[in-house]
Amino acid sequence: MTTHHHTARAGRRHLRPLAIAFGLVVVFMAVEAVTAFLTGSLALLSDAGHMATDALGLGMALAAILAADRSSGVGQTFGMYRLEILAALANAVLLFAVAGYVLWEAASRVRDPGEILTTPMLIVALMGLAVNVVSWRLLRRGAAESINVEGAYVEVVADMAGSLGVVVAALVTMATGWPYADPLIAALIGLFILPRAWRLGRAAIRVLVQAAPVGLDLDRVQTELAAIPGVDDVHDLHVWTLTSDMEVATVHLMVADDSDSHTVLDQARALLEDTYDIDHATLQVEPASHRECTEVSW
């Protein structure tokens, strides 16, 4: 099976759970936003804002999978796989924006806390927690297979913690009347979002700048390729991530003139695929007497 078909089929497998989670989040986002304004709860409003990024992130994840599933067109030799990485990066940017707004507004509320209607706040927060738990279960498996689904999953996990925080804020306010529980919980939600947004954004940027996959030792790859019988030299080795679960490599293998280039090629491909899970590799096999290939410096 080709890498394209494997990745496309993997993407289609995530469509149904993503679509269900998307519907749940969109509906409840509206409920939370309306209730937040009616109750005056910043913690609930921050959770609604985060649910809005959840909805957008899930929608982009769905669109990215559908687009990547299409065959490549003119000028798109790798198809549209990178759309899911762009969607993940957009999710990270949105998370940073939500966290910044919540922290800014929380600081204002600490200076001037307002009255909060805690009973409807608590009811809606509990419902939001239930929605996030369902979404978390739907996306948990796909997050291990796709950075795109992982982006949506990270947001749902953070939002689940946020909904739990809103429940705590409502209970504390109801029990003690302390006016600072709501803005402080809102600030904690914002702080909780930031490191997750950073990790997601960093992972997406590594893919976009074509950095080597995390944990891959390029020197070891080059040494093992050079150890293949008949290989005299290895140069122009490049390995990068095209999209989730799809590593790509290019390399030049210089072989002795009397070597069987077919055997060298087969062994090199088997090494990359079996040892490093790189099943999309372009290998240029050159006889040692060939002098026209100049190794590039990048």
C-alpha positions in Angstrom: 0.0 0.0 0.0 1.4 3.4 -0.9 2.1 6.1 1.8 -0.6 8.3 0.2 -3.3 5.7 0.5 -2.2 4.7 4.0 -2.3 8.3 5.2 -5.6 9.1 3.5 -7.2 6.1 5.0 -5.8 7.0 8.5 -7.3 10.5 8.0 -10.7 9.1 7.1 -10.7 7.0 10.2 -10.7 10.2 12.3 -13.6 11.9 10.5 -16.5 10.5 12.4 -15.2 11.1 16.0 -14.1 14.6 14.9 -17.5 15.4 13.4 -19.3 14.3 16.5 -17.0 16.2 18.8 -17.4 19.3 16.5 -21.2 19.2 16.8 -21.2 18.8 20.5 -18.7 21.6 21.1 -20.4 24.1 18.7 -23.8 23.6 20.3 -22.5 23.9 23.9 -20.2 26.8 23.1 -23.3 28.9 22.4 -24.9 27.8 25.6 -21.9 28.6 27.7 -21.4 32.0 26.0 -25.0 33.1 26.7 -24.9 31.8 30.2 -21.6 33.6 30.9 -23.0 37.0 30.0 -26.2 36.3 31.9 -24.3 35.2 35.1 -21.3 37.6 34.8 -18.8 34.8 35.2 -15.4 35.4 33.7 -14.4 31.8 34.3 -17.4 30.6 32.3 -16.8 33.2 29.6 -13.1 32.0 29.3 -14.3 28.4 29.0 -16.7 29.5 26.3 -13.9 31.3 24.5 -11.8 28.2 24.7 -14.7 26.2 23.4 -14.9 28.6 20.5 -11.2 27.8 19.6 -12.1 24.1 20.1 -14.9 24.5 17.5 -12.7 26.3 15.1 -9.8 23.8 15.6 -12.1 20.8 15.1 -13.6 22.4 12.0 -10.1 23.0 10.6 -9.0 19.5 11.5 -12.0 18.1 9.6 -11.3 20.4 6.6 -7.7 19.4 6.6 -8.4 15.7 6.5 -10.9 16.1 3.7 -8.5 18.3 1.7 -5.6 15.9 2.3 -7.7 13.0 1.2 -8.0 14.5 -2.3 -5.5 13.4 -4.9 -2.7 15.8 -5.7 -3.2 18.3 -8.5 -1.0 20.4 -10.7 1.8 21.9 -8.6 0.9 19.8 -5.6 3.3 16.9 -5.9 2.7 15.8 -2.3 -1.0 16.5 -2.3 -2.3 18.7 0.5 -1.0 16.9 3.5 0.6 20.0 5.0 -2.9 21.5 5.6 -3.2 19.5 8.8 0.0 21.0 10.0 -1.2 24.5 9.2 -4.4 23.7 11.1 -2.5 22.6 14.1 -0.4 25.8 14.0 -3.5 27.9 13.7 -5.0 26.1 16.8 -1.9 27.0 18.8 -2.1 30.7 17.8 -5.8 30.7 18.8 -5.0 29.1 22.1 -2.3 31.8 22.8 -4.9 34.6 22.0 -7.6 33.1 24.3 -5.1 32.7 27.1 -3.9 36.3 26.8 -7.4 37.7 26.8 -8.4 35.6 29.9 -5.3 36.7 31.8 -5.9 40.4 30.9 -9.5 40.3 31.9 -8.8 38.3 35.1 -6.4 41.0 36.3 -9.2 43.6 35.7 -11.7 41.5 37.6 -9.4 41.1 40.6 -9.3 44.9 41.0 -13.1 45.2 40.6 -15.0 41.9 41.0 -18.6 41.9 40.0 -21.6 39.9 41.2 -22.0 36.4 39.8 -25.1 34.2 39.5 -23.6 31.0 40.7 -26.5 28.5 40.3 -26.8 28.7 36.5 -23.0 29.0 36.3 -22.6 25.7 38.1 -25.2 23.9 36.1 -23.7 25.0 32.7 -20.2 24.3 33.9 -21.2 20.7 34.8 -22.8 20.3 31.4 -19.7 21.6 29.8 -17.5 19.2 31.7 -19.7 16.3 30.4 -19.4 17.5 26.8 -15.6 17.8 27.1 -15.3 14.3 28.6 -17.3 12.8 25.7 -15.1 14.8 23.2 -12.0 13.6 25.0 -13.0 10.0 24.7 -13.8 10.4 21.0 -10.4 12.0 20.1 -8.1 10.2 22.4 -7.1 7.4 20.0 -6.7 9.7 17.0 -4.5 12.1 18.9 -1.8 9.4 19.0 -1.8 9.0 15.2 -2.2 12.6 13.9 -0.8 16.0 14.9 -3.9 17.5 13.5 -6.2 15.4 15.7 -3.8 16.0 18.5 -4.3 19.7 18.2 -8.1 19.3 18.7 -7.4 16.8 21.5 -5.1 19.2 23.4 -7.7 21.9 23.3 -10.4 19.6 24.5 -8.2 18.3 27.4 -7.4 21.9 28.4 -11.1 22.9 28.1 -12.1 19.9 30.2 -9.7 21.2 33.0 -11.2 24.6 32.4 -14.8 23.3 32.9 -13.7 21.6 36.1 -12.2 24.9 37.2 -15.4 26.7 36.6 -17.3 24.1 38.7 -14.8 24.8 41.5 -15.2 28.5 41.2 -19.0 28.3 41.3 -18.9 26.0 44.4 -16.4 28.2 46.3 -18.5 31.3 45.5 -21.7 29.7 46.5 -20.2 28.3 49.8 -18.2 31.4 50.9 -19.3 34.4 48.8 -15.6 35.1 48.1 -15.7 37.3 45.0 -12.2 36.5 43.7 -12.7 32.7 43.0 -14.1 33.4 39.6 -11.3 35.7 38.2 -8.6 33.6 39.8 -9.9 30.3 38.3 -10.1 32.1 35.0 -6.5 33.1 35.3 -5.5 29.6 36.1 -7.4 28.4 33.0 -5.3 30.9 31.0 -2.1 29.7 32.5 -3.1 26.1 31.9 -3.6 26.7 28.2 -0.2 28.4 27.5 2.3 25.5 27.8 0.0 23.2 25.7 -0.3 25.9 23.1 3.5 26.3 23.1 4.1 22.5 22.6 1.6 22.2 19.8 2.9 25.3 18.0 6.5 24.2 18.4 5.7 20.7 16.9 3.9 22.3 14.0 6.7 24.7 13.3 9.3 21.9 13.3 7.3 20.2 10.6 6.9 23.4 8.5 10.6 24.3 8.7 11.4 20.7 7.7 13.5 19.9 10.7 14.5 16.3 11.2 12.0 14.2 13.2 12.4 14.3 16.9 14.6 11.5 18.2 16.1 10.7 14.8 19.9 10.5 14.7 21.0 11.6 11.2 24.6 10.6 11.8 23.5 7.1 12.7 21.3 6.8 9.6 24.2 7.9 7.5 26.6 5.5 9.2 24.2 2.6 8.7 23.6 3.4 5.0 27.4 3.6 4.5 27.8 0.2 6.0 25.7 -1.5 3.3 28.0 -3.7 1.2 29.1 -1.9 -2.0 28.4 1.7 -0.7 31.5 3.9 -0.8 30.0 7.2 0.3 26.7 8.7 1.5 25.9 12.4 1.0 23.0 14.8 0.6 21.0 13.0 3.3 17.9 14.9 4.3 15.0 13.6 6.4 11.9 15.6 7.4 8.3 15.1 8.3 5.7 15.8 5.6 2.7 15.3 7.9 1.7 13.1 10.8 3.1 9.6 10.5 4.8 10.4 7.2 8.6 10.8 7.2 10.4 11.6 4.0 14.0 11.1 3.1 16.4 11.9 0.2 20.0 10.6 -0.1 22.7 10.0 -2.6 24.5 6.6 -2.4 27.9 6.3 -4.1 28.7 2.7 -5.0 31.7 0.9 -6.4 31.5 0.5 -10.2 31.3 -3.3 -10.0 28.5 -3.2 -7.3 25.0 -4.4 -7.9 23.1 -1.1 -7.6 19.8 -2.9 -7.5 20.8 -4.8 -4.3 22.2 -1.7 -2.7 19.0 0.2 -3.5 16.8 -2.6 -2.0 18.9 -2.9 1.1 18.9 0.9 1.7 15.1 1.1 1.3 14.7 -1.8 3.7 16.9 -0.2 6.2 15.1 3.1 6.1 11.7 1.5 6.3 12.3 -1.3 8.8 14.6 0.6 11.2 13.4 4.2 10.9 9.8 3.9 9.6 10.7 6.0 6.6 8.7 4.4 3.8 8.8 7.4 1.4 12.5 7.8 0.3 14.1 9.0 -2.8 17.6 7.4 -3.2 20.0 8.3 -6.0 22.6 5.6 -6.6 25.8 6.8 -8.3 28.8 4.8 -9.5 32.1 5.9 -8.0 33.4 6.9 -11.3 30.6 9.5 -11.7 31.9 13.0 -10.9 29.0 15.2 -12.0 27.2 15.1 -8.6 28.2 17.9 -6.3 27.2 17.7 -2.7 25.2 20.7 -1.6 26.0 22.5 1.6 22.5 22.8 3.1 
